[in-house]
Amino acid sequence: MIWYIIEIYKLSPVGTKLTQSTNKWILEHILEKGWGNGYVAIPPTHPAYKMDWDTILYDIDVHGGITYNDFGDGIRAPKDWWVIGFDTGHYGDTMERWPKEAVEAETKRLFCQLLDIELGGL
């Protein structure tokens, strides 16, 4: 069984100090990002359990690649489950290109790929 998780958090430029001298390019290209991140939690029995994002042995196609993996927080996912996710904080990601609906759709796509792996399809 795989749990589907969406909306762990919305991206925001929290802690970014904006001043009059802040470069417009920085505001447009660094702070402007997509709506948020998508995550899927997998149980200890899943073949990709505890695999780091940079060494995962499966060909997972998700926006920007897997950029997060860690144990569940005990609230949104059990503490012994492995959470895998992606973000929309890459160069060129914007709210227009990555609104909430697109992040949800990409998370569902990640979920389906992880389900295929669990069922032996990949």
C-alpha positions in Angstrom: 0.0 0.0 0.0 1.2 3.5 -0.8 -0.1 6.7 0.7 -0.6 9.7 -1.5 0.4 13.0 0.0 0.0 16.4 -1.4 0.3 19.9 -0.1 2.9 19.3 2.6 3.8 23.0 2.2 3.4 25.8 -0.2 6.6 27.5 -1.4 7.2 31.1 -0.2 10.1 33.4 0.0 10.0 33.3 3.8 13.0 34.9 5.4 14.0 36.7 2.3 14.8 40.3 3.1 13.8 42.6 0.2 15.4 46.0 -0.1 15.4 48.8 -2.6 18.6 47.4 -4.0 17.2 44.0 -4.6 17.8 43.1 -8.2 14.7 42.7 -10.3 16.2 39.6 -12.0 16.5 38.0 -8.6 12.9 38.7 -7.7 11.7 37.3 -11.0 14.0 34.3 -11.3 14.9 33.3 -7.8 11.9 34.1 -5.7 9.3 33.3 -8.3 8.6 29.6 -8.0 5.7 27.2 -8.5 2.9 26.7 -6.1 4.5 24.0 -4.0 5.9 20.5 -3.6 4.4 17.0 -4.0 5.2 14.0 -1.9 4.3 10.3 -1.8 4.9 8.0 1.2 5.8 4.4 0.8 5.8 1.6 3.4 8.9 -0.3 4.6 7.9 -3.2 2.2 8.3 -1.0 -1.0 11.4 -1.8 -3.1 12.4 1.9 -3.1 12.2 2.1 0.7 15.1 4.1 2.2 16.7 4.8 -1.2 18.3 8.3 -1.4 17.0 10.6 -4.2 20.5 10.5 -5.8 20.9 6.7 -5.7 17.3 5.5 -6.4 17.6 2.5 -8.6 14.3 3.1 -10.4 13.7 5.4 -13.4 11.2 7.8 -11.9 10.2 10.6 -14.2 9.0 13.6 -12.1 9.5 17.4 -12.6 13.0 18.3 -11.6 13.7 14.8 -10.4 13.3 13.5 -6.9 14.5 16.3 -4.6 13.4 15.0 -1.2 13.4 11.7 0.7 13.1 11.1 4.4 11.1 9.3 7.0 7.5 10.3 7.6 6.7 12.8 10.3 4.2 10.7 12.2 1.4 13.1 11.2 1.0 13.1 7.4 2.8 9.7 7.1 3.8 7.0 9.6 7.3 7.6 11.1 8.7 4.4 9.6 7.4 5.1 6.1 9.7 6.7 3.5 8.6 10.0 1.9 9.7 10.8 -1.6 9.0 14.1 -3.3 9.8 16.8 -5.8 9.6 20.6 -5.8 8.7 23.4 -8.1 11.6 25.7 -7.0 13.7 25.2 -10.1 14.9 27.9 -12.6 11.9 28.8 -14.8 9.3 27.4 -12.5 6.5 29.9 -11.9 3.0 30.0 -10.5 1.7 30.1 -14.1 3.6 27.0 -15.1 3.2 25.2 -11.8 -0.2 26.1 -10.1 -1.6 23.9 -7.4 -3.5 21.8 -10.0 -0.3 21.0 -11.9 1.5 20.1 -8.6 -1.3 17.8 -7.7 -1.3 16.1 -11.2 2.5 15.6 -11.0 2.2 14.1 -7.5 -0.4 11.7 -8.8 2.0 10.8 -11.6 4.7 10.1 -9.0 2.3 8.0 -7.1 1.5 5.9 -10.1 5.1 5.3 -10.9 5.8 4.2 -7.3 2.8 1.9 -7.4 4.1 0.4 -10.6 7.4 -0.3 -8.9 5.6 -1.9 -6.0 3.6 -4.1 -8.3 6.7 -5.1 -10.3 5.8 -3.1 -13.4 9.1 -1.2 -13.7 
